[in-house]
């Protein structure tokens, strides 16, 4: 049986301040696991024990599948590879220890609680410093002293006495511990220089809502203009900055009262010490940063200029190849490095919501993965764009779209740099000059895989790597995580669910919303367009049962796939059902027992507190048996 790491929780409790633990240790879950309320993404709480003491622990959303299938349950022993530890308290109460688990492995689940763990008490605090062994310093990286990180951050020497911005205590997880009125200085100018001994810094990558005492040292890589909003329920102003250190980046936002105080302090390119901001779940629709958290600046926030700017990165990119866009959900934020292939003329679109007109320019970009993607620019970016074709562009914060396969769009919070002076850009330039200029690029719409599988299914080894059998789909729990998963499937249609084959949709351009019939007038009403139509435009939405030699599964099919499978439009099938039920039934029968390639999307959905995985067919293609024979032959040869 695995032994627990006795004494670890007590040592955590006796350490001063918050900390990040990177040395593995073993604990046991000793209580039922409960879902934390109002947490997005979902997280869980439970009590854990090291055999001597117990502590509250938070289990992250990435371990949700293990909680859901009870791989992690009461009496499970976990090997915690990385966690954050902090103390929270209400006024007049003893601090409570929180262990926020970032990475853990399941070792085993036993039948009972190991040892006789006790709750932490005030007496445990009194013994701090006497019982904690010297080896503990190697096991943790204190977020308030951070010895392991200090070599990475060269702190500036102490400066002469300066006034600073902020100075009040921060908010705790439970409630505010202190109620000290903040003091402000430096209004209307640059941020004050940090005075005194350099503070200990916390890496941005380890920020989370369960830590409230931290200081980050970060460079401002982007600063927005001040924007206003005016809604019936509220009005105000805001601006945002993107903050970067060598562990990652995060977005920080100031609202209304803080705008005038903080906006003059931040200058793009400069490095600052920042503390006492609130860490919240990020609103990804307003951010171009791949971080699940964001900072909200408040009256307590302290911003101080750091003069030592070496060792802090100038910019951070997390480039993904264009060929990998299909694995990302709609609206996911990505960075791409590409070559500009085509530039379209300016166009205008009108928003249905408020009739606003937006300027748009479409680009076609390519990269070394052999794919080309349509990218859209909006507003001023579209109007002022004058980059010649075949130049290298680094896009930061592009949003993934799924119209016609995969597209990219640069939101207002995104940015682009033409011919950036980075190694990746020079390598891309060399590749394009040597061979890319003469290549034929694949698209996510109408591409083919070995002549047989298009619509973003990939080609060659990429296609085979994404090919699944029915048994694999079930055994690998595809789609059970937080993000949608895409895969290829070859199967035969065994049954088509023909009742409610289609729904009446709005005939308006790009609407497709369901319409309802007004029995008094015979008109069909669209609430979105606020228009009535003499007849609806029917669109397919139905399920098919698809099987192979390992099993079967249900796929949900939409209009494009439905027209391919049934060989008729939804309007034609609804009319056929109305005038000739037998012919309608024969049409359904003719579509069964045919084999297709399916491009599938699996996503976990919750309805009425029940969670299940829904698999939909995003595209379908008849089998080209000549090409399929060649593919199988190449696959057999690869085993030799």
N, C-alpha and C positions, 0 to 999 in steps of 0.2 A: 504494500500500500504506500502511496506517495505521502511523504511527511510534509506538514505545513511549515511555513517559515516563521516559527515562533519568535515573538518579540518585535516583528517588523512594525505592526500597527502602533505599539507603544513608542517606538523610535520615531515614527512619523509624527506622533502626537507631541513628542518632546522637542522636535525641531522647531526653530523659529521661522514663521512666515510660510508662504506657499512654496511648493516645490514640484519638480517634475522628476519622476523616478524612472530610470532606464535600465536598472539591473533587475532581472526577473526574480519574482518571489511567488510563493504558493499560498493561496487562501481558499477557504471553503465558503460557499453560499449557505447560510444557515437560516434563511427566512424565505417565505414565498416571494416571488418576483412580481413587482407591481409596475404598471405603466405610469410614467410621470405625466401629469396633466399639463396641457398647454405647452408642450415641447414639440417643435418641428425642426429636424426630423425626430421621429419618436425615440425615446430613451426609456430606460427602466431603472428602478431602484430596488435595492435589497440590502440585507445585512451580510457582511462577510466576516470571517474569523481567521486568525492565524493560529488558533488553538489556545491562545492565552487572552487576547483582547478581541473586541468586535468593533466594527465601524460601519457607517452607512456607505454604500457604494453605488455608483451610477454606471449602468451598462449602456454602451452607445448603440445607435441604430444599425450600424453595420453588423452587429451580432444578433439582430432581430430574428433572422431565420433559425438560429440555434435556440433562441428563447421560445419561438413559436412551436418548434417541433420537440421541445422539452429536452434537447441535448444539454442545455443549461437550465437547471432546475434546482430545487432545494437539495442540499448536500452534494452538489457538484463541486469538484476541486478544480480551480482555475490556476493556470500559470500566467501571471500578469507580466507581460513584457514591457509595457509602458503605461504610465498613468500619471495623473496630476493629483496632488494632495493639497487640501486647503482646510482652513478652520473658519466656520461661520458661527455667529452668535446673535441672540437677541439680547437686549439690554437686561442686565442683572442675571444673566444665565451664563453657565460655563460654556466655553467654545465646543462646538460639535465638529468632529473630524469627517470630512468628505473625501472619498477616493473616487476620482473620475477615471474610469478605465478607458484607455485609448486602443490597446491591443492586448489580446489574451488568447490562450489556447485552453481547450477542454482536456483535462487529463483523465478523469474518471468521475463517476457518480457512485457514492457509497450509500449504505442503508441508514446511517445515523450521523449525528453531529460528532465531530472529532474533538476531544478535549473538553474543557469546561471554561469557555471564554467568558470574561467579565467585561462589563461596560467600563469605559474610560471615566476617571473621576478627577476631582481637583487634586487629590494626592498624587496622581500620575503627573500632573503639571509640576508639582513641587519638586519632584525628583529629576526634572529635566537637567541635563548636563552631567549628571553623575552616572547614569546607567547607560547612556547611549555610547556605544563603542566607536573607536576612531574609524572603523571600516565603513561606517554609515556615510561618511563624506564621499566615499567613492560610489556609493549606491544611488545617491540622489543628486539632482542638480537644482539647488534652491532657486526658486524664481525671484526671491528677494536678495539672494547673494550670488547665485548662479556661478559657482566656481568653474564648472565645466565649460561655460560659454565665454568667460572673460578673455581667453586667448583670441577669440574671434572678434571681440569688440575692444578696440584700443581707445580707452577713455581719455578725455582731455585733461590737462592739469587743472588744479583748482584756479578759479578766476577771482578777480576782485569782487567785492560785495556788489550785487546787482539786485534790483527788484525783480519779481517774477509774477507770471500770470497764474492765478488760481491760488491754491493753498488750503482748501478745505478738505475734509475727509471724504472718502468715496462711499458709495452705497454698498451695503452688504447684500448677500443673497437673500437673507430673511427680512431684514429691515435696516434702516439707517441706524448705525451705532452712535454716531455723533451728529450734532446739529450746530456746526460752526459756520458762521456767515463767511462766504468767500471774500477774498480781497483781490482786486484787479489792478493791474498796472500795465503800462505799455500800450494803452489804447491808442488806436489810430496810427501805429507804426509797426516796425518789425518786432519779432518776438524777443524778449529779454534773453540774455545769455545765461546759461546755467551757472550758478554760483556755488562754491563749496566743493566738497568731495564728490567725485562722479558717482551717480547712483548705479546700483546693480540693475541690469536690464533683463527683460524677459523676452524670449523669441516670439514673434508674431504667430508662428505656427501653433504655439501652445496656448494661445488665448482662448478662453471659453467662459460661459456665463457663471461658472462655479468658482472662478477666481475673481476677487475684487481688488486685491492689492498687488499692483504690478506697475512697472515702468518699461516702455519700449523705446528703443532708439532706432528711428526710421527716417528714410528719405522720402520727401514728397515728390512723387513721379508725375502726378497729374492733379490739377486743381480746376474745378468747374467755375463758371460764373455764378453769380447770385441769381437764383430763380425764384419766382413767386407762384403761389397757387391761391385760388379763390373759389371755394366751394360753399354751398349753402350751410354746411356744418362747421367749416373752419376756413381760415385764411392765414397766410404767413409766407415766410421766405426760407430758403435753405441754400447751402452750398456743400460740396463734398471734396475730399482729397483722397488720393490713393497713396497709401503708406507702404514702404518696402524696406525689409531687412534681408539678411542672407538666409533666413528660414522661410520666407514667404511674403505675401502682401495682404493688405486688408483695406477696406474702404471705411472712411470716417466721415460723418455728416453732422453739421451744425444746423439747428433750426431756430428761426425767428429771433429770440432774445440773444442767442449766442452769435448770430451772424455778424453783427457790427463789431463784437469783441474779438472774434477769432479770424475773420476773413483777412484783416491786414497782417496777421501774424505768420501765415503760411505762405512761403514762396517756393514754387517748383524748383527742384534740384537741391534744396537745402535739407540738412539733417536736424531732427528735433528729438528732444526727450518729451514723451507724452505719457501722462498718467491720469488716473481718476476719471476715465470715460466708461460709459456703460457698454458691455459686450452683449449684443443681441443677435438673434437669428437674422441672416441677411435677407433682404428683399431683392431677389435676383433680377427682377425686371428692371431695377434701377441701378444695377451694378455691372461692371465689366471685369470683376475680380472673381477668381475661382476660390472663394472662401465661404464656408457655410455661415460664418459670423461676420458682423460688421460693428463698428464703433459708433456710438452716439455721444457727441460732446454735450456736456451740461455745465451748470454753474460751477461745479467742482473741478472741472478739467484744468490741468496744468500743462502749458505748452512752453518749452524753453529751448532756445537755440543751442545746438551742439556744434562747437567749432571744429572738432576732429571728425572729418568726413571720410577719411580713408576706410577701407574695409566694409563700407556700406554700398551695395550694388547701385549702379546708376539706373538700370532698368531690368525688368524681369519678364521674360517670355516663356511660355510653356507651349511650344509649337506642336501641333498635331498634323499629320499628313492628311491631305484631302481625301484620300481613300478610306480613312477611318471615320468620316463624318457620320456614316450610317449607324454607328453604334451609339451616337449621342441622341438624347431626347430633344424634341423641339424646344427652342429657347435656351438650350444649354450654351454657355459662354466658352469660346475657344480662341486661341491665338493661332494664326496661320502665317506662314512665310511662303510667298508665291510669286510667280512671274505674271505680269499683266499681258493677257493675250488679245483681248478685244475690249473696246470702249463704245458703248451705245450713246445715242443722243439723249438729251434731257427730255423727260416726260413728266406729266402731272397726273396725280390720282386724287380723287375726291373721297374723303372719309364719309361713310354713311352716318356716323354718329352725330357729327355736327357740321357736315358739309365743308369742312376745311380742305383746302387744296395743299398737297404736299409735292414738292419737287423730288424727282427720283432719277437716278442714273444707274444703269446696269453695266457691270463689268463681267468679263469671263477671265478667270485666273486658273493657272495650272501649277503643278509642282512635280517633284521627282517621283511621286507615287504613281504617275501616269494617269491621273484623273484631272478633269476640268470641272469647275463649279461656277455657277452664276452668283455674283456678289452684288448687293445693292447698296448704294449710297443715298443719303437723304438730305434735304434742305441745303444748307450752306456748303456742306461737304460735296454734295452733288454738283452744285452750281460752280464752285471754284476749282473742281478737279481738272487738272491739265497735265497729268502724267502721261508721257508717251508710252506706247506699247513696248513690251519686252523689257521693261524696267522691273526690278525686284521691289516688292512692297511687303512690309511686316505689318499685319493687322493685329491689333490687340483688342480683345473684348468683342469679337464678332459673335452674333447670335445665329444658331443653327435653325434653319427652317426645313419643313418637310414637303413644301409644295413642289410637285413634279419630281420627287426623289429627295434630293438634299440641296439646299441653297444656303447662302450666308447673307447677313445683313449687318451693317455697321450702325449701332445705335448712337445716340447723342453722347453717351458716356464712353464710347469706344474711341480708339485712336489709330492712326496709321502713320508709318514712317517709310519714306521712299529711299531705296538704296541704303539701308542701315549699315553702319560700319561694324558688323559683327561677323564672326567666322562662318556661321550658318548661311548668311546672305552671300558671302563670297563663294562658298561652295556651290550654292544654288546657281549663281551667275555662271560659274565655270561649267556646271552640268548643262545648263540651257544652251550655252554657246557651242558646246561640243556635240550634244545629241538631242537635247530637248526641242530645239527649234524645228527639227525635222520629224518629230514624233506625231503620231495620231493618238489623241487622248480619249480616254473613256469618260462617259458621263453617267450620272446616276439615273438618267432617264434613257431608255432604249438601248442600254449597253447589253452586251452578250457575254455569257460565260461559257467558253468552249462551244459557242454557237447554240447554247441551249438555255441559258439562265440569265435573264436580264433584270432590269429594274433595280440595280444596286446589289446584285447577288455576288459580285466580285468575279474574278477570273482565276483560272489555274489553281495554284496552291491556296490562294485566298478563299476561293470558292469551296474547295474541299475542306478547309479548316472550319468553315461555318456550316457545313452540311451535318445534319442530325437525323437520327432515326427516331421513330415514335418512342421507343424504349428509352433512348437517351434524353429526350425532352422531359420524360417523367422522372427518370432516375436522377438527373442533374438539377431538378427543381428550377428549370429555366423560367425566369420571370418572377420568381418569388422575392427578389430583393426590392430595394427602393426604386431602382432605375429600370426602364424598359430594356429588354434584350432582343436582339435581332439574330435570326438564323435562317438557313436554307433547309427545305424539306422536299423530298420526293415522295409523292403518295398518289393513291387511286381514290377517286370519289366513290364512296360506298352509299351515301344517302344525302339527299338535299332536303332540308326542312322548308317546305314550300308554303306553309301557312304564314301569312304576314310576310310575303316575299319582298315587299317594297313599301316605302312610305311616301305620302304626297308631299313634295317639296315645293318651295317657292321658285317660280320660273325666272325671278330676277337674276341679273348677272352676279355671279360669285356669292350668292346667298345660300341656297340649299337648305334653309331652315324649314321645319315642318309647318304646313299650313292646315287650317281647319275650315271645314265647310260651314257656311252660313245657310241653314236649311230654308230660311225665309226668302233669300235672294238667289240661292244657288251659286253664289260666289265663294271663292276660296281666299281666306284672309291670312296674310303674313304679318305678324305682330312686329317683327324686326323692321321690315321695310315700310310698315304701315300702309300697305296697299292690298287691294283685292284683285283677284284674277279669275277669269272665266273657267279655267281648268288648271289643275296642278301639273307639275312635272315630276313623275314618279322616279324614285331612285332606289336602287337595290340596297338592302341590308338583311342578310340572311345567314344561316349557319350551314356548313357542310361537314359531314363526317368523312374523314380521310384516313386511310389505312395503308400500312406497308407490312412487310413480313414480321415485324417486331411488335406491332400493336396498332392502336387507332387513337385519334384525337379529334376534337371539334375545332373548326376554324370559322371565325366570323368574316364574312365577305361583304365588301362595299361595292359601289356602283361599277367602277372600272373592271374589277375582278369578276363581278356578276355578269357583265356583258360578255366577257371572254368565255366564261364557263357555259352560259346558256345560249350564246349566239344570237341574242336579241336584246333590245333595250327594255328597260323596266316598263315603259309605257306600252310597248308591244305585248309584253307578257301579261300585264294587267288587263288589257283589252281582250287578249286571247282567252284568259280565264273567264271573262264576263260573257263572251259569246259562244265559247266551245270548251267546256270543261275537259272533255276527253282529249282534245288536241293539246290543251295546256298540260295535262298529265303526261302525255307522250313526250312533250318537249322536255319535261323534267327528267323522264326516264332516259331519254337520249343523252342527257348530260352526265349520267352516272357511269361508273366503271370505266372512266377515262383517267389516264395518268398525266400528272402535271408536275412541273417545278413550282414550288411556292416559296415566296419570300415572306417570312413570318415575323411578327412582332408580339412578344409576350410581356404582359404587364400585370402586376398584382393590383387588384381593385377591391375596395371595401364597400359593401352595400348592406344596409340594415345590420351593421356590426358583424357581418360575415365577410371574410376575405377569401378571394379565390383568384386564380391566374386566368386571365382571358388572353387567348391567342387569336390574332387577326392576320389575314393574308393581305399584305400590302401590294403584292403583285403576283401574277401567275403566268406561266408559259407552258405551252405544250412541249412534250419531250421530243427533241430531235435525236432519233435513235442512232443515226450515223455518228453524230457528234458525241453522244453518250457512250457509244461503243469505244470511240477513240479515247475518251476520258478514262473509262474503266481499264483500257489497255495500258495507258500511261500509269495508272495507279498500281496495276499488277507489276509493271516493270520496276516501279520504285521499290518494291519489296526485294528485288533481286540485286 
